[in-house]
Amino acid sequence: MSVTRHQRWSAAALSCVSAQKAKATEGKYRTLCMKMPGLIKQAGLVQALVFMKSRDDTGKTFVKDLTTVYGAKDLVADAQAAKLAPYLVLSNDLAQVSIWFRRFAQIELSDEDDTRESRS
């Protein structure tokens, strides 16, 4: 039986999200996971990736994790260099990958607000 790309993406995304558990940046990472699918659709793939990378180290980690799960070397460079049809495919694929991140972040990671309250 062969494994589908969504099965590969979901397993890899779960691994990345689970690795963020109990870290100080868990809430920030969860927030990025929650926002990325909508950001890709609203702003476009390149803009979403660059915005996430520019935020802080958590954003850089998140983009690195997306890159790893998708199986690319440099998503930003790939997206910037892509012609229209491959760019649209890449955008759709990354929206799907980021949905896996969002699903697992909802389940596995605590919210930033929850994290702040528990530290008070």
Secondary structure, 3 states (H helix, E strand, C coil): CCCCHHHHHHHHHHHHHHCCCCCCCHHHHHHHHHHHHHHHHHHCHHHHHHHHHHHCHHHHHHHHHHHHHHCCCCHHHHHHHCCHHHHHHHHHHHHHHHHHHHHHHHHHCCCHHHHHHHHC
